Amino acid sequence: MSKVIMKLDELSCPSCMVKIEGVMSQTDGVTNAKVLFNASKIKAEFDENIVSAEELVAKVEKLGYLVQSTKVTAA
């Protein structure tokens, strides 16, 4: 398992949080995902044998959010 923290450009409303958490929770390999609205960050645990951090970033950006930086660590 790995963890990723994604720093977003900015979250403008709480519904953004719900949208991102919904997509992340439906992604194969993601075991836990939490959006920190006030910090504009996403924290997720994932199985790197199923999905990559780059794929998770792509999913977030497909929703229309700019990922400024990512940090991946072993869980």
Buried (B, 14 or more C-beta within 10 A) or exposed (E): EBBBBBBBEEBEEEEBBEBBBEBBEEBEBBEEBBBBBEEBBBBBBBEBEEBBBEBBBEBBEEEEBEBEEBEBEEE
